[in-house]
Amino acid sequence: MKHFSSFRIFNFVLFLALLGGIQSCSKDAEKDLMAENSQLSQTELSTILEADQWTGVLDEVLLDLYEKNTAAAAKFADDNCYEITYTETGFRVVFDNCILNTTDAVNGVLEVTYASNPEVTSFTVSYSDFFVGSVQLNGIRTITVSQEGDRSLLLSVSSEMTVVFEDGTTLTENGIKNLEFQFGESLGETSYSITGDWTVTNGNTIYSVSTTEPLNGTLLCEYLVSGLMDIDKNGLELRVDFGDGSCDNLVTIIYPSGATEEIEL
């Protein structure tokens, strides 16, 4: 995995940005285009991926610590705010009011276990009453990195997480998200695709998500340009079409009746 180190920070930051970018697909998330239970709103499309905004906030830091370098310290205003202990099977990190990226205070203990196969770059993180600001995290995340030569990189994150907000609102996220990069000679020739299957529960509403066709993009476009994502909302089956390859900010919601609705990202 030596080749991965040279690309690691750039790719992983972009990975988190892409996942977070889909979550913020609505510029006006308070406004529902369709508020009826038989339809899907902008707010709901954002909520489907909202959990990852919190559960993935430390992924890059933990990847740095996994590789035992000093990059993680740069993420905090004070690099003395956490203690790490390495063992043969993983490491333990104690965070004490660490300010992450100048915003949220991070507090709690994370237990990290290496993959049993030494040929695989993978580790599992256990969260128990862990806090990012006032948001409480519980559950496990497994992060796996694989690479074929210098042109292809795959990051896979498996989550079984619960997120509790200050007002008592609870979100759960279970499933797998993958990001694959295909590197070209230039930014314009570099592309990526997102795949996965995951479930988000928000109150009494369950959203089961599957990427039936990879969600594709390029580094020259800030939006996903193609791909299909199927959503089952409490038994209502919907499809989200991200486009025909053109760089624009529109997605199309397709309902069981065949009716469609465009939503701006």
Summary of the structure (lengths in Angstrom):
residues: 265
radius of gyration: 18.8
end to end distance: 35.8
largest distance: 57.6
contacts: 783
relative contact order: 0.13
helix: 19%
strand: 50%
